[in-house]
């Protein structure tokens, strides 16, 4: 017993407790041969009584990690608003202007899995801090870009910074904070960084488009990333050092470099093929060749991961996890939901700016309900995840998102006041995003063992990122085809454009409907996600109910 206590005391991380006069420690014991994550507890120096951590003790850590989600969303949303100014100043042709946004999405999606694994092997804290300073440098590079090639390059490198910070932030929460109500609130608060980033990204882009140079947007984002990285040095706790060759410790695993090469190159080529297929033609030999090659590389990646698992070697991603019906269903849900939600944001922006011809600041004001309701939804999600079954929360969220897209898809007269359909659509979209992401994000991290928490965050963000990036060129093709069809019928150009936008919104409705059906049939009786006390254990869909612990 004394030996066990001495081992545990070596893995404690010192913090200050403002509510007591005695020193305390955040206690993270490392157990070998068990997947349970023991509570991140507080032990005073006068005894051995362990207590659950409080919100006050984890709040500084969660606030800093939320900065990664905030900066990532702001980097995308603000650039969408200032895109016309960038393309005009750098003389970027209309056929290539989408690469200012796509370059960021390409690298962030393709490198998420690698960065998650690097975080598990070399330390989540280290990669999070490096990622923040990398974002600072590359964002400043984007601000000073003299031409389109430099801008595309800097945006791609920016996306690599997002790949470094986002999965490591999720991994730190999953690794450090034990399952329970504090973790539920932590995940909900972390996801709240996204709607906050959407609102401030819109405001930042809108205000600067009106009264300042677009470079200021990048200066602000670079400053925020540097500030978060600086604070992370002091507030993110160091991980305990490796103690032997325990396979339960994240540093005991190597990196599957062949798998990294196959996955990263396959994702990059797939996303390039989809983008170029819209810009050029799907019949272009170059596009067909890249598309076929990308599919082959991804198929080889899956086979290679299965082979490594069968040989009891450490893969980049455990393919066996997808054999669990509920985990696979959750990944498909987040894939289609991310596609629908992202296109809702993009094409509603086109509706306001390009169809209704509103100024950037007027467009920005119409997205404020999305952020406000999003923040409220994240608070409610943290409260409900250990009180209400996860499938009920997801049904509510996905149903809300579906209705939001329907409101923009149906032929409501454009002269109708914003408060009649625009305002409720924004509120419902926020309810959808900020209940779905916290629930499925927590579910994903609970599904993988403690040593793979960085990969868990990376898998979640990779699937979501692929959903966002893959369908943007597809929806662009849908809009162009429908718009061309109505234009050929000698219809008014603005009417043809509106019908093209509505066709994309119907596509978003289909994405939400697929996600909703998967919840109803694939995640029924999923249980109260916030009460799950074990990591690396997902029950199969054939069981009637998940076991819950109170």
C-alpha positions, 0 to 999 in steps of 0.5 A: 500500500505504501508503495502504491501511494509513493508511486501516485505521489510522483505523478501529482501536478501542483496548483494553487487553491484560492479557497484554502491556506494549504497547498494542493495538487491536481492528482493524476495517478497512472495505472497500468493494465487498466483503462479507467481514468481515475478522478483528477482529484484534489489532495491537501498536504495534511491528509490523504483524503481525495476530493473531486476537482471544482470548476474553479480549479479547472476553469483556467485550463479549460479557458486556455484550451477553448482559445484553440476552438475560438481561434480556429473558427475565427480564422475561417469565419472572418476570412469568408467575410473579407475574401472579396477584399483579399482577392481584389488586392492580390488580383486572385482570379474568381476561379481560384479565390476559394483556395484562400479558404480551402487551403486552410481546410485542406491541411487542417483536415489532412494533418489532424490525425498525425498531430493527434498521434504526435501529441499522444507520443511526445506530449499534448502540452508541448504540441499545443504550445508549439501550435499556438506560436506556429499559428502566430507566425503563419498568420502574420505571414498571411497578413504580409503576403504580396501575391496569391501563391504566398497567401495560399501557402501561408493559409495552408501552413495556418491550417497546420497550426489548427491541426496542432492545437485543436486535437491536442486541446481536446486530448488534454481535456480527455486525458486530464479531467476524469469522466463526470460532471466537471468534464461534461461542462469542460467539453461544453465550454470548449465547444462554446469557443466555436460559436463565439469565434463565429460571432467575433469572426463575423464582427471582425471581418465585417467591421474591418471590411467597412473601415480598415484594411483586411490585414488587420484581421490577421494581426488580431488572430496572430495576437490572440494565438500568441497570447493563448500560447504564452498563457498555456506555458503557465496554465496547462499542466505538465504530463507525468513522465513515462514510468517504464514500458507500460503500454497504457502510457501515451509515450510508450507508443511509436508513430506509424509513419507509413500510415501517416504518409498514406492517410495524409497524401490520400486526404490531400489528393481527395480534397484537391480532386474535389476542388479541381473537379468543380473549378475545371471539369469532372471529365478532366484526366488530371482530376480523374487520376487524382481522385482514383489515386486518393481512393487507392491511398485511403484504401491502402491506409485502412488495410495497413491499419488493420494489418498492424492491429492484427500483428499487435503493433501500434497503428495510427488509428485503430480500425477495430474501433469502427467495428462498434456500431455506435462509434461508427454511427457517431462518426457518420453523423458528425461527418454529415452534420458538419457538411450541412452546418458549414454549407448553411453558414456559407450559403446563408452568407451568400444569400445576405451579401450577394443576393440581398446585397447587404454590407458586411456589417449588416450581414454580421449583425444577422449572425449575432443570434447564432453566437448568443444562442450557441453559448447558451446551448453549450451551457445547457449541454454541459448540464444535461449530458449526465441527466438526459439520454444522449440520443434525446439531446441529439434528436433535439439538436439535429431536428433543430438544425434540420428546421433551420435549413428548411427555413432557408430552402423553402420559397419564402419571399425574400421581402419577408422580414428577417425576424420571421425566418432568418432569426429563428433559423439562426437560433435553431442552427445554434441549438443544433451545432452546440448540442451535437458537437459537445455530445459526440465530442465527449462520446468520441473521447470516452470511446478510446483508451486514455493513451489515445486521447490525442488521437480521439480528438483528432479522429473527431476533428478529422471526420468533421473537417473532412465533412466540411471540406469535401462537400464545399466543392460539391455544393458549389457544383450543385449551385452552379448547375441549378443556377445555369438551368434557370438561367437557360430558361430565360429567368431573371439572373437574381432569381436563378441565383436564389434558386441555386442557393436554395438547392444547396440548402435542400442538400443541407436538409438531406445531410441533417435528415441522414444524421437524424435517422442515424441517431434514431436507429443507430444510437437509440438508448445510448445512455447518459453520456456524461455518466460514463466512467470508463474510457475505451469502452463503447457498448455495441448497438445490439445491447438494449441500454448502456450501463450507467453509473451514478 
